[in-house]
């Protein structure tokens, strides 16, 4: 068995029934990492002996949790008591937390094996790390959850945790051809997570290889699951899908626009009720930038001048923008968000989910940028759950995803809808 090729759900099923040991699965993932890591660079910290020791301990204690023995990668902004957490920054090189982040502790309680720490951009912002896209190593994997997306795409690990403050989960998922899920803002505790904009934007999330993997990991993280859309017939019986372009549609390349329109057509033919939603959410992209910069400046207010000098130009620019943003502008940005949320609640009276683009198109060439998050910023500011599904190929044969957006707090409905959408688009 090529155990590293199993999805998280498939692996969890075999681990639960004794059809596969955690040690065998982890060993196979480590072999895959040894073969692929020199080409991709997804991990910033990996201790094979520690990973195998966790796996043997899982096998010895039986099957108490929903993630029993499942290896999971963890983005290197999440504290781990037994591994360094350097946050992708020279400022924190060699940092050894004494406690796990709340999300890491939740994974461990569910029985997961923390396989290693995946590469993040500097402080989860925009200065790239060393990770390359597994689909084409000359291209970016996206960011800031670069290593998590690449590790899952390269079958190094069945699932990984990432985070999103602008587009850091959904965009890399699209670029790398995996499934990415950003929950509703505030559903997962941020204790032990390096902040950028924790009050309004920072959100933990999951990268995996199939939509069916997400409920398993969501359960372990304590994300409440509500009723599915579509009534007794399931989410596909009467799923109402609104095609929503927003003000950011101009950032979408032809392949991304085509993916959304083709997905809408296939969903309509597959039984969903599909319509157009004209709400553009004008101004929210810039509002997200202002909120992020303002809160980042407060999150890093204790940095000394000599420490700031060690930051990338991109991060220094972010802090400078935040310092130049008066509290009144921050308040106005949040007020604009709140008005948009009221309009969005009306939109979700017409539709169960919205369908839009995950990223501008294929992963851009080169490694000096992680790409454009314009198509994600609106939804992150609104705090709603988002999910990217791979569904198409661009002109160079690289993945292009589509994004599903659900109402705030309706994460269970969105995940159920994603199962139907994935079946229609990939079936």
N, C-alpha and C positions, 0 to 999 in steps of 0.2 A: 504494500500500500504506500502510495505517495501521500503520507499523512499531511504534509504541508499544503497540499492542494485542497484540503477540506475547507468548507466554509465554517464559520464559528458554530452555526447551528448543527451542521453535520457532525463536527468534531464533538460538540457537547453531548449529542445523542449517543455517540459511541463511548464517550468517557463515562456517561451515566449508567450505561448497561454493561460496562466491562469489556466492550468490544475493542477498546483501545486504552492503553495506559497513558497517563500524562507524561511519564518519562519517555516513552516511545515517540509521542507527538512532539515534545519539546526537543528531543534529540534530532528529529527530522527537520524541524524548523531551524535549529542551529546549523545543520549541514547546509540547508538552503542559504542561510545568511552567509556562511563561509564562502559559498560559491558566488553569490550575487553582490555582497557588500562592497568589494573593491570596485565594482562597476557603478554602484548606485549611491553608496554612502548614506544610508538611511538612519543608522544608529550612531549616537554620540557616546553611549556607554553600554557595554555588553560584558557580562561575566558569565560565561557558559557554565561554570561549576555552580555558581549561585542559582542559575536558572534550573539546572538539573536537580539541585538539592531541594528546591521548592517543589519540583515535579514529583520527586520520590516521596516527599512528605505528604503531598496530596494523595498519592496512591496508597500510602500507609494508613491515612486517617479515614478512608472511605469516601463517601459521596454526599457531603452535607449541604452543598450549595449549588445554585443553578449554573455556576461557571466552574464546577469542579474540574481542576486540572487543566483548564483552558489557558494557553499562553496569550497574553495581551501586551502590546507595546504601549508605552506611556510617554507622551510628549515631555520634553525636558524643561517645562515650566512648572511641572507638578512635583511637589516634594515627595521624596522617597527616603525612608529611614535607612535603607540598606544600600543605596546607590547615590552618587553625587547628583546634584541638580544645579547646573551652571547657567540655565536660562538663556543659552546661546550667546552669552556675553562674557567678555574678558573680565568684567567687574566681579563676576561671581565664579570664576574658575576655581575649581577645587572645593566648592561649597558642599558641605555634608549636613543635610538637615537631620534633626533627631527624631522627627515625627513624619509620618505619611500625611500627604494631603487627604482631605476627607474622601475624595473620590477614589483615591488609591486604596485607602482603608476599606471602602465599600467593596471594591473588587476583590480584595483579599478575603473579606468575610464571606463573599459568594464563592470562594474557592479558586479564584484565578491565580495563575502564575504570572508574575510581573517579569516578562522576558528581558526587557531592557529599556533604555531611554532613547527616544527617537529625536532626531535633529529638529530644532526649531530655528526660525529666523531670530535675529537678535531681539531678546525681550519680547518675542511674539509680535514684532512689528514688521518692517519691510526689508531690512538688510539681510540678504540671503545667506543661508548656511551652505554646506558643501553638497547637499543632496541633489541628485539628478533624477530626471523622469525615467522610470523603468521602460516606458513605451518608446522613448527616444532619448538617450542620455545626453544629447546635445541641447535638450530643452529643459526648461524649469519644471519642477513638479508642482509649482504653486507654493503658497505660503499663507500663514506662518506654520501651519501644521505639515511641513514639508516631509519630514521623515516618516510620520505616521501614515500619510497617504501613500508614499512610495513603498514602505515596508509591506503594506497590505496588498498593493498592486503587484508587487514582485513575489507574492506568496511566501514572504519571510515570516509572517505572523497572520493569523486569521482575522484579527481585529486590533484596533489601537484607539487610544484616546487622543483627542486634539482639543483645540479651543478656537473660538471665533470672536473677534471684536469688530471686524469689518466684513471680510470674506474668507477667513483663514481655514475654514473646514470645507465649505461648499465649492470654492474655486479649485483647491487641490484635488478634491474628489473628482471633479469634472475633468481636469487635466490628466489625471492618472487613470481614469476609467474605473473608479470604485464608487461605492455608495457612501455618501456623507450625510450625517444627521446633526443639525444644530437644534437642540431642544428650545422650548420657551425660556426666555430669560428668567433666571432666578430659581429654576427647578432643581439645580444641582449646586450644592454648597461649594463655595470658592475658597474655603480654608486651605491654606497651603499651596495656593496657586499664585504665581507671579502676576501682579495686576497691570493693566493698562487703563481700562475704564470700568472698574468693577461695579460702580453704582448703577450704570445705565446700559452697558454693552457687553462686558466680558461674559462669555457663555462656554461651558464645557460641552463636548460632543463626541461622536463616535464615527470612526471610519471602518468599513467592513466590505465584504465582497458581494453581499446580497441583502436585499431588504429584509428577508426573513431572519437575518442575524440580529437586527436592531432591537426587537422587543426583549430578547434574552439579555442583552447588555443594559438596556434601559431598566429592566427589572432590578438588576444588580445595583444600579446607581440610584434606585429609589424614585424613578420617574413614574408618576401615577398614570395608569392607563384607563381612559374613559371608554364610552361606547363607540363603536365604529359608525361611520356614515353609511347610509343606504338602507337602514332598517333591517328587518329580519332576513332579507335576501343577501346581506353582506355588502361590503363597500362598493362592489361593482354593479349591484342591482340598480341603483339609481344615483350613482355618484355624480354630483354636479361640479363640473370643472370650468373655471373661468380663465380664459387666456388673457394674461395681464402683462402688458409691455412696459409700463411705467416710463418715467422721464429718462431712465438709463438705457432704453432700447437702442438709442443711437450708438451705444458702445458695442452692440452685438454684431459680430461678423456674419456674413451670409450663411456660413455653416451652422451657426448657433440659431439664427432666426429660422432656418429651414428645419432644424431639429425640433424646435417648439411647435411649428405649424404641422409638421408631419406627425408628431406625437399627438397633437390635438385631433387630427383626422383619424388616427388609428384608435384613439380612445373612443371617439364617437362611433366608429364602426364596431368597437368592442362592447358597446352597451352603455357607456357613460353619456350623460347629458352635458354637452360642451357648448359654451357660449363665450362671447367676448366681454371683457370687463374694461371699461374705458378709463377708470381711475388711474391717474399718472403719478400721484404722490409728489408733485413738484416741490422742489426745495429740500427734500429729505436727505438727498445725497450730501449736500453741503452741510446740512444740520448735523448729520452723523460725524462729519469731519470735525466740526467745532466741538461737539460733545466729547469726542475721543481725545482731542488735543487738550481741552480744558481739564478733563479728569486725569489724563496722563501726567500733566504738570503737577497736580496735587499728589498723585501716587508716588512720584519721584522727587518730591520737594526736598527730601533730606540729602540728595546727592551733593557732594562737595564740588567746587569748580574743577579741581583736578580729576575728579571722577567723571564729570561730564566730558572732559577732553578725551576720554577713552571710549566714548560712545561713537557710533557711526554718524556720519553727516545726516542720514535720514532721521535718526532718533533725535539728534539735537534740533533738527528742523521741527519735529513734532512738538518738542518741549517749547521751542520758541513761539510756535503758533499758539500753544496753550497759554503762554504767558501774555501774549498780545490779545487774547480773547477776554473781554471784560465779563464779569458775572452777569451783566444784563443781556449780553449776546448769548451766553450759555442758557439763561432762563428762557429767552425767546426761542432758542432751538428746541428746548424741551416742550415749550408750549405748542410749537408747530407740530412736534411729534404727537402730543396729546390730541390735537385737533384731527390729525390724520388717523389716529387710533379710533376716534369716534366714527369717522367715515368708513374705516375698514370694517367695523362691526356691522355696518349696513351692507357692505359688500359680502360679508360672510352670511348675511341673511339670504343672499341669492345663490351663493356657491359654497360647497363644502371645502374645496381646495382651489388654490390658484396655480396656474401653470405658467412658468416663465423660464428665462434662460439662467443657467447656472454660472456661466462664465462667458466672456466675449467670444470665445471660439476655441480652437485647438490651443494647446500649450505653446506659448511663444518660444521662438528660438533664443538660445543663449541662457546664461545663468546669472546675469547681473541684475535681473528683476524677477519678481515672482508673479508678475501679471497685474491686471487691473481688477479691482474689487467693486467697480461701479454697480454691477448687477446684484450685489449682495448687501450693500450698505443700508438701503432702505429697509429691508426686512430685519436686519440686525437692530437698527434703531427702534423699530416698532416692537421688538421683543417677541416676535412670533416664531413658531417652529418651522424649520426649513429642511428640505431633504433633496439631495442631488442623486439622480439615477443616470448611469451611463446608458445611452440609447442610440448613438449615431457615431459616424466617423466623419472627420473633416477632409479637406482636400489632400492632406498628406497621410491619410489613413490613421490618424490619431483620434483618441476619444473625444466626444462632445456629449455633455450631459444636459439634462433638463432639470429644472428646479420645481418642486412642489412646496407650496406654502399653506399652512393651516392657521386657524384661529389660535390666539394665545391661550395656553392651557389645554388645548385639544390635541395633545401629542399622541395619545392612543389612537384617535381617529386618523391622524395623518399617517401613522405607521401602518395602520390597517389599509388605508387607501393606497399606500405605496406598494403593498403586496399585489393588489389588483393592477395598478399601473405598470409595475415591473413585468407582470405576467403578460399583459397586452403588448407592451413595447418589445419584449425580448422573446416572447413565445413564438 
